Structure formats: structure tokens, C-alpha cells
């Protein structure tokens, strides 16, 4: 099972465009959680998530598209296999933020 390793933004979407709710979502997704958990968190917030594997960027890299306040937000998500990832971080404040 794949687990969250990190988030990133494509070069075409500068960090200053990220809505506050999107930045909070990234902070709330602690390292080590699964794709199902990320999807559920996004749906619970009304972000209409959709995933696409980005094979040209290597294994375990996905595009996660969110709609936040009627704005399309493209995230890049690096996932790793369970054996490679650490257990989920207990406190989101321990996770580095992109923003």
C-alpha cells in the first residue's frame, strides 16, 4: 500500500496562488497516510479530488487536482510503498509545509 511521502506544486502554479484552505489541507495530511485517507479528507472539505498517475515523473508520483473555492488547485503527490514510508506523523505541526 502506498503512503504519503510529500506534496509539491507544479512550476505553473506558484505557492502564492494557493488558497488558505488548500495550504491547511496540505498541513493536515500527515506523512504516512494512505491515498484513501487523503481522498476522504479532500471530499469531506468539498474539494472534489481527482488523481492521475504522473509516470513521466517516476514511480509513485501523482497529480491530485482539487477544486477549492471554485479554483482548480494542482498538487503533485509523492507516495512510497508501505515498507519505505515511516509510520504516520502523530502531529501535523511536525510536518514541513510547502507554504
N, C-alpha and C positions, 0 to 999 in steps of 0.2 A: 504494500500500500504506500502510495506517495504521501509525503508530508511537506508542509510549507518550509521552505528554506529562506526565501527573501522575496521582496517586491521591488519593482523598478518602474520607471516611466520611459516610454519611447522618446527619442530626441524631438519628435514632432509635438510633444505635449509637455511644455515647461512646468515645473513644480508650482509656480505662482498661479497657474490656472486651476489647480486642484481645489475643489470646494472643501470647506472645513469639514463637512460630513464625510467626505472621502478620505481626508487625512486621518480623521478619527477612526474610520473603518480599518485603515492600514495599521494603526496603532493597536486596535483591538484584536487583530488577527495575529495571535502569538505564534512564534516559531514552533513548528512541530505539529500543528493541527492539520487535519486532512482536508482534501478538496470538498468533500461533502459538507464539512463544518463551515468552510469559507462560503460556499454557495448558500447554505441556510442563513448565515449571518447577513449576507447581502440581500437575500429575499426578504428576511424579516425587517429590513430597513427600507424596503421598497425600491431597491437599486436595479432590479431586472438583470441579473448577471447572465453572461454567456461566455463560454470557454472555447478557445481554439488552440490546438497544439501548434507551436511555432518550431517545427522541425529544423528549419534553416538556422536556428539559434542554438541547436544542440538538444540532447535528451533532457526531458523534464522541464522544458520551458513552455509556458502557455501565455496566451493573451487572454486577459479577463476584462471583458467590456462591462462597464456599469453605466447606468443612467441615473445621475444624481441631479435633482432639481432641473430636469429636462435637458441636462448636459451630458453628452457622451464622454465618459472617462475611460481611457485605455490604460490598463495596468499590465505589466509583464510580471509573471509569477514564476519563480524557480522552485520546483518541487524536487525532492530527493526520495529515494526508496527508504522504507522504514528503517532498515539496517544502517543507513548512512546518516539519518537525521537524529538529532538529540530528542529527548522527550520534550513535550510542550513546555514552554516557559511559563512558570506559575503566574508571574505578574507582568502585565503588558508594559509597565514602565521600564522593565529591564531590556526591552527590545529597542534596537536603534530605529529611529524614524527617518523616513525619506524627506520629511518636510519640516 
